[in-house]
Amino acid sequence: MKSINCKGKLVDLNHPKVMGILNLTPDSFYDGGKYSSEKDILQQTEKMITEGATFIDIGAYSSRPGAEHISEEKELSRLIPILEIILQKFPKILISVDTFRSKVTQHAIEAGACMINDISAGNLDKKMFETIAKLQVPYIIMHMKGNPKNMQNNVDYNNLINEIIYYFSEKINELRALNVNDIIIDTGFGFSKTIDQNYELLGNLNLFKNLDLPILTGISRKSMLYKFLNITSNEALNATSIANTIALQQGSNILRVHDVKEAVQSIKILEKSNLI
């Protein structure tokens, strides 16, 4: 039984769920600057909820390759007011916050978020694990080497799959020692990986089920799709649906996406066909 506790509500992940992406950054690779007004943000949030998102993932720090570094204060000033506005309008929605900083984590959970999505799995802020343990909230740990500025220089592996599994095993042991209950793993498509490595990862995602934790897949409109197919991110919806379908068949429990409706449809068709 794979379930996580979000603000006292048990979310069953044996039936895959969708996490809608809401970027508050002006420089994200696909939708940067698209949702800048309160009205736009609330409209997009409502659209994702209506289309079937279980979670909304809010990020105020862009993690695309070479992204600009911003201060904790700037991240908080972008994040907290929007978080409060969304929860005022949609008090029951489960909000995940995409941050690698313990101070931002503390403020976000106090403001009503229920989950933390950390691209660095504690590597960029040594206080992160103890903060998560204190707050007792679900924690997504992603695989990445280095940081967003230099991650694409760190793509050397002797055995890609084994090294990522080992990476997670160590992190899980650390978190379990701190009594962190709800851990979700994200293999980090596009982070410290070449296009070929991303596809090797996608084809072997089922091996990560051995860690016996929910798997989140974030592959939506990424360069591994559009660069490989020689299209743009705007044209990558069909490719995203295909990649998400593969991820679901390989055991993914949460799809983190820009396009909620299509991801929900993929899940419904696979469930109807008894393929997941």
C-alpha positions in Angstrom: 0.0 0.0 0.0 1.6 3.3 -1.1 0.0 6.3 0.5 1.2 9.6 1.9 -0.2 11.8 4.7 -1.0 15.3 3.5 -2.3 17.5 6.3 -4.1 14.5 7.9 -5.5 13.3 4.6 -4.2 9.9 3.3 -3.6 10.1 -0.4 -3.6 6.6 -2.1 -0.8 6.4 -4.7 -1.5 2.9 -5.8 -3.8 4.7 -8.2 -1.5 7.2 -10.0 -2.1 10.9 -9.3 -1.3 14.1 -11.3 0.7 17.0 -9.9 0.1 20.2 -11.9 3.0 22.6 -12.3 2.6 26.3 -11.4 5.8 28.2 -12.1 6.1 31.6 -10.5 9.4 32.3 -12.1 9.9 34.6 -15.1 12.6 32.3 -16.6 11.2 28.7 -16.5 11.9 26.8 -19.7 8.2 26.3 -20.8 5.8 28.7 -19.0 8.2 31.3 -17.5 6.3 34.5 -16.8 3.0 33.2 -18.0 1.2 33.4 -14.7 2.3 36.8 -13.3 -1.0 38.3 -12.2 -3.2 37.1 -9.3 -6.1 36.5 -11.8 -3.9 34.4 -14.1 -2.6 32.3 -11.2 -6.0 31.6 -9.8 -7.4 30.8 -13.3 -4.6 28.3 -14.0 -4.9 26.7 -10.6 -8.7 26.3 -11.0 -8.1 24.8 -14.5 -5.7 22.2 -13.2 -8.0 21.3 -10.3 -11.0 21.0 -12.6 -8.9 18.8 -15.0 -8.1 16.4 -12.2 -4.9 17.5 -10.4 -4.5 16.0 -6.9 -1.5 18.3 -6.2 -0.3 21.7 -7.4 3.4 22.2 -7.3 4.5 25.8 -6.9 8.0 26.9 -7.7 9.5 30.3 -7.2 13.1 29.4 -8.1 13.8 28.2 -11.7 15.9 25.0 -11.8 16.4 24.9 -15.6 20.0 24.5 -16.7 21.9 27.7 -16.2 19.0 29.4 -14.4 19.6 32.6 -12.5 20.4 32.3 -8.8 18.0 34.3 -6.5 18.1 35.0 -2.8 16.0 33.3 -0.2 14.2 36.6 0.4 13.3 36.9 -3.3 12.1 33.3 -3.4 9.9 33.8 -0.4 8.5 37.1 -1.6 7.5 35.4 -4.9 6.1 32.3 -3.2 4.3 33.1 0.1 1.8 35.7 -1.1 0.7 33.4 -4.0 0.5 30.4 -1.7 -1.8 32.3 0.6 -4.0 33.6 -2.3 -4.4 30.1 -3.7 -5.3 28.5 -0.4 -7.8 31.3 0.4 -9.6 30.5 -2.9 -9.1 26.7 -2.9 -8.6 25.7 0.8 -8.7 22.0 0.2 -6.1 21.8 -2.6 -2.8 20.0 -1.7 0.1 22.3 -2.5 3.6 21.0 -3.0 6.4 23.6 -2.9 9.4 23.2 -5.2 12.4 24.4 -3.1 15.8 23.2 -1.8 15.9 25.7 1.1 15.0 24.8 4.7 14.0 28.4 5.5 11.6 28.5 2.5 10.3 25.1 3.5 9.5 26.2 7.0 7.6 29.3 5.8 5.8 27.4 3.1 4.5 24.7 5.4 3.5 27.3 8.0 1.6 29.1 5.2 -0.4 26.0 4.4 1.6 23.9 1.9 1.6 20.2 2.6 4.6 18.8 0.7 8.2 19.7 -0.3 9.7 18.9 -3.6 13.5 19.2 -3.3 15.6 18.9 -6.5 18.8 18.6 -4.5 17.6 16.0 -1.9 19.2 17.9 0.9 22.5 18.5 -0.9 22.1 22.3 -1.3 21.0 23.0 2.3 22.3 20.9 5.1 19.4 21.8 7.4 16.8 20.5 5.0 16.5 16.9 6.3 16.2 18.0 10.0 13.6 20.6 8.9 11.5 18.0 7.1 11.8 15.6 10.1 10.6 18.4 12.4 7.7 19.3 10.1 6.8 15.7 9.3 5.6 16.4 5.8 5.9 14.3 2.6 9.3 14.9 1.0 10.2 14.4 -2.7 13.9 13.8 -3.2 15.3 14.1 -6.7 18.5 12.8 -8.2 20.9 15.6 -9.4 24.6 16.0 -9.4 25.9 19.5 -8.6 23.4 22.4 -8.9 21.2 23.8 -11.6 24.0 26.0 -13.0 26.5 23.2 -13.4 24.5 20.0 -13.5 24.9 19.4 -17.2 28.6 19.2 -16.7 28.1 16.3 -14.4 26.9 13.5 -16.6 29.6 10.8 -16.2 28.4 7.5 -14.8 29.9 4.0 -14.7 26.4 2.5 -14.3 23.6 5.1 -14.5 20.8 3.0 -12.9 22.9 1.5 -10.2 24.4 4.8 -9.2 21.1 6.5 -8.9 19.6 3.6 -6.9 22.6 3.8 -4.6 22.2 7.6 -4.3 18.5 7.1 -3.2 19.4 4.3 -0.8 21.8 6.5 1.1 19.3 9.4 1.2 16.5 7.1 2.4 18.6 5.7 5.2 19.4 9.2 6.4 15.8 10.3 6.3 14.5 7.1 8.0 17.1 7.6 10.8 15.4 11.0 11.4 12.0 9.3 11.4 10.8 10.9 8.1 7.8 8.8 7.1 6.6 9.9 3.7 9.4 9.9 1.1 8.9 10.1 -2.7 11.6 9.6 -5.2 12.1 11.5 -8.5 14.9 10.1 -10.8 15.5 13.6 -12.2 14.9 13.5 -15.9 17.0 16.3 -17.5 19.1 16.9 -14.4 22.8 15.8 -14.8 21.8 13.5 -17.7 22.3 13.4 -21.4 19.4 12.7 -23.8 20.5 9.1 -24.1 20.8 8.7 -20.4 17.3 10.1 -19.9 15.9 7.4 -22.2 17.9 4.7 -20.5 16.3 5.9 -17.3 12.8 6.0 -18.7 13.2 2.4 -20.0 14.4 1.1 -16.7 12.2 3.1 -14.3 10.6 -0.1 -13.0 13.9 -1.0 -11.3 13.3 1.8 -8.8 10.3 0.0 -7.5 12.8 -2.1 -5.6 13.2 0.9 -3.2 9.5 0.4 -2.3 8.6 4.1 -2.3 6.3 6.1 -4.5 7.9 7.3 -7.8 7.3 10.8 -9.2 8.1 11.4 -12.8 8.7 14.9 -14.2 9.2 14.7 -17.9 6.6 17.2 -19.1 7.7 19.1 -22.3 11.4 18.6 -21.4 14.3 18.9 -23.8 14.9 15.1 -23.9 11.6 15.1 -25.8 11.7 18.2 -27.9 15.4 18.2 -28.8 15.3 14.6 -29.7 12.3 15.1 -31.9 13.6 18.4 -33.3 10.5 20.3 -32.2 9.8 23.0 -29.6 8.6 22.7 -26.1 5.3 24.2 -27.3 4.9 21.2 -29.7 5.9 18.6 -27.2 2.5 17.7 -25.7 2.0 14.5 -27.7 5.6 13.4 -26.8 4.9 14.2 -23.2 1.8 12.0 -23.2 3.8 9.1 -24.7 6.6 9.5 -22.2 4.1 9.7 -19.3 2.4 6.5 -20.5 5.7 4.7 -20.5 6.5 6.0 -17.0 3.1 4.8 -15.7 3.7 1.4 -17.2 7.1 1.3 -15.5 5.5 2.0 -12.1 5.3 5.8 -11.7 2.9 6.9 -9.0 2.8 10.7 -9.6 3.1 12.5 -12.9 4.3 16.1 -12.6 3.0 18.0 -15.6 2.1 21.3 -17.3 -0.9 19.7 -19.0 -3.2 18.0 -16.4 -6.1 16.9 -18.6 -3.9 14.8 -20.9 -2.0 13.2 -18.0 -5.3 12.2 -16.4 -6.4 10.7 -19.7 -3.3 8.6 -19.9 -3.9 7.2 -16.4 -7.6 6.5 -17.1 -6.8 4.6 -20.4 -4.1 2.5 -18.8 -6.2 1.7 -15.8 -9.2 0.8 -18.0 -6.9 -1.5 -20.0 -5.6 -3.1 -16.7 -2.1 -2.1 -17.7 -1.4 -0.3 -14.4 
